[in-house]
């Protein structure tokens, strides 16, 4: 199973994006200085642009809502399958007694 690192605090991300947008230092250098991958920093910049309305795409809030809805949908599908099986079981049981 792959190891996952804990998420970076929002303040850390915001400061990293602010430094990258200042244009004084390259993204690669800022990423090295902060100990993160340069693609990670690019992703944060892109997501910040979406959140601020500069680019089209799903905002962070929309992504979180989508994640929650998908989780809820999965649970509801599982519950539906359980109810189907229970209904079939009880239909068999009541059918035998007749």
Buried (B, 14 or more C-beta within 10 A) or exposed (E): EEEEEEEEEEEEBEEBBEBBEEEEEEBEEBBBEBEBEBEBBBEBBBBBBBBEEEEEEEEEEEBEEEEEEEEEEEEEEEEEEEEEEEEEEEEEEEEEEE
